[in-house]
Amino acid sequence: MTQRRSDYGYEKEDEDDTLEWEDHVMATVAGEVRRRRKELRWSAQDLADKCEEIGYPIPRNVIANMESGRRATLPLVEIMVLAKALRMSPISLIYPVGYVTEVRPLPFEEPESTWDALEWFVGNSPAEDATDYMLDHFMAHDLELRSALTAVESEHYERWKVKTAANHVQREAAERALARYTNQVTEAKYELRRHRHAIREGGGTPPHLPPELTDVD
């Protein structure tokens, strides 16, 4: 059984605003699907064929009804499949930055810039009362991982320069740079260990480490 939007038990005024917001979200997604489809010079049938190739058929008439606003629901799984078929990310269908200036993030909220809404959605600017610490640790882990890999690569390069220096001036300069990058590697690995420990303490599994950083664990 499919639950209707009017079955949630809102007061009339609240229900009107909530349904308006839902329609706003659906219209934004539908508009971006249509824009991207036309950009690719595809018909609705072409897009339906791509969805079927992915393994989750979305018929042509369903796509046409969605784009024209005649469809009452838009499941998340369809947004994911449509994004894959259109060669874009799902977030770009919900928050089409550059094409839509403002969106309403939630019911009863005023429109804000599409970019700000996207940043909230992906966790880059969480709400003040947010407690999704696992996401925070994973995002911080990703930043430290990038820093560590860059520092390791630079450290290897400076070590090579020390070995191949043509004179003592070049060697001393390379040694100073090597010391800086070695320190950066040490600091980045420390931060990685800290976040990996926090992830495990929270009941999660840390991301896979590349071969250059297996000694972190």
Secondary structure as the mmCIF struct_conf table of DSSP 4:
data_model
#
loop_
_struct_conf.conf_type_id
_struct_conf.id
_struct_conf.beg_label_comp_id
_struct_conf.beg_label_asym_id
_struct_conf.beg_label_seq_id
_struct_conf.end_label_comp_id
_struct_conf.end_label_asym_id
_struct_conf.end_label_seq_id
HELX_LH_PP_P HELX_LH_PP_P1 THR A 2 ARG A 4
HELX_RH_3T_P HELX_RH_3T_P1 ARG A 5 TYR A 8
HELX_RH_AL_P HELX_RH_AL_P1 LYS A 12 GLU A 39
TURN_TY1_P TURN_TY1_P1 LEU A 40 ARG A 41
HELX_RH_AL_P HELX_RH_AL_P2 ALA A 44 ILE A 54
TURN_TY1_P TURN_TY1_P2 GLY A 55 GLY A 55
HELX_RH_AL_P HELX_RH_AL_P3 ARG A 60 SER A 68
TURN_TY1_P TURN_TY1_P3 GLY A 69 GLY A 69
BEND BEND1 ALA A 72 ALA A 72
HELX_RH_AL_P HELX_RH_AL_P4 LEU A 76 ALA A 85
TURN_TY1_P TURN_TY1_P4 LEU A 86 ARG A 87
BEND BEND2 MET A 88 MET A 88
HELX_RH_AL_P HELX_RH_AL_P5 PRO A 90 ILE A 94
BEND BEND3 TYR A 95 TYR A 95
TURN_TY1_P TURN_TY1_P5 VAL A 97 TYR A 99
BEND BEND4 THR A 101 THR A 101
STRN STRN1 GLU A 102 VAL A 103
BEND BEND5 LEU A 106 LEU A 106
TURN_TY1_P TURN_TY1_P6 PRO A 107 PHE A 108
STRN STRN2 GLU A 112 SER A 113
HELX_RH_AL_P HELX_RH_AL_P6 THR A 114 PHE A 121
TURN_TY1_P TURN_TY1_P7 VAL A 122 GLY A 123
BEND BEND6 ASN A 124 SER A 125
TURN_TY1_P TURN_TY1_P8 GLU A 128 ASP A 129
HELX_RH_AL_P HELX_RH_AL_P7 TYR A 133 THR A 164
BEND BEND7 ALA A 166 ASN A 167
HELX_RH_AL_P HELX_RH_AL_P8 HIS A 168 GLU A 201
TURN_TY1_P TURN_TY1_P9 GLY A 202 GLY A 203
HELX_LH_PP_P HELX_LH_PP_P2 PRO A 206 PRO A 210
HELX_RH_3T_P HELX_RH_3T_P2 PRO A 211 VAL A 216
#
